[in-house]
Amino acid sequence: MRDFLPDDVRRRAHVIGVIARVYERYGYEPLETPAVENLETLLGKYGDEGNQLIFKILKRGEHEASGQADLALRYDLTVPLARVIAHHQAKLPRLFKRFQIQPVWRADRPARGRFREFYQCDVDALGSTSPAIEAELCAAVSDALVELGFTDFVIRLNHRQLLASILTACGVPPALHGTALVAVDKLDKIGPDGVAAELRERGVAEGADTALLGAFRTASDTPAAEFERLAALVRDDAAGAAAVENLRQIVALAADTNAAGRIRADPALARGLSYYTGAIMEIAVADLAGSLGGGGRYDNLVGMFLGQEVPACGFSLGLERILVVMGERNMFPPALARSAADVMVAVFDPKDLGHAMALAGRLRADGLRVLVYPDADKIGKQIKYADSRGVPFVALLGSNEVAAGTVTVKNLGAQTQDTYDQTGAGAQIRQALEALKDRG
């Protein structure tokens, strides 16, 4: 859990702004939920390993001594969304498209791009089983990443039912599917040998582990060719064949979007969360151990709260990891390295502070960011402060200027100064600012 200094906040706001604008272009509406959920709402939704990462909140007041927990910090934004749908169903449309950008918490071990408190940028559609939903989600997150400057990302695509069919075809009994997938999900972290060892530790028979790893090695460069290979592997299982067809439809529907050419069929993609029921997706870039985000279809989750199935699919971009990669690649626009203000009003005499405040108000009304130096320090000290904060102009308001209704504006970069009528000073400073921007 970290503090964010001004430059950090500006970078975060830039990324969040781009993602939110893209989501809104696709017709998604904003939603916010509380940081705290009932513990029972979260337990059992993320698998055994996920349960261990939930930040639990102990009972309070007269129940404090019990040492029991009844609340928890939210683990993700998807389960709270499912609760909202169940609780507010009558107020929401049948097809509900929402985006949510808020922090979540996990009692995890910090690493590069991995924190205990971090923001997720979620986008979800509820109410439809159409593969157009998945295709549009891939398009939306692709648009967001392209607008942020990413060009080399890949969308890994798989299907939970296809995974189950592959496991069965390779000789893994249904009772071990869940535990086997936990091991498979670590393939990019611990490699084939590590996964094989973990599969055997989890009870998968020797031979089945070898067949499984062979099936999960993507052999084809294009989704179409890989789908042919996978369809042959699960040809005796109708559910597996239907899953392959579903993936084909998603890729076809995304053909004219920014996701086209970026989607890779990846039979080893497992996604650790247990609530996924259909297609699953993950964004990968070459220089990040882990993903920039992921998601999938979770048609059963809302039913846990509502008592009836509501089809749903969503995608979550990880803000922190995006920021890490953008920072390492110097991808942030230079304009984000903004100064604290456009102009600082310097005060010669404490009795003129009221005039300084009035001038600052007038300049702000003209669209400028204005900092008032609150103390009547030596002018050299005040100018040095403005320079240290990157403020390009200092408005000098001495007794002569106060009497004449003027202000002397010093351009710190050019080391020049001009005197203007206070009513026109804002326009003059804005013009000088534009000239600075034009010079780069």
Summary of the structure (lengths in Angstrom):
residues: 440
radius of gyration: 28.1
end to end distance: 35.9
largest distance: 92.5
contacts: 1413
relative contact order: 0.12
helix: 46%
strand: 20%
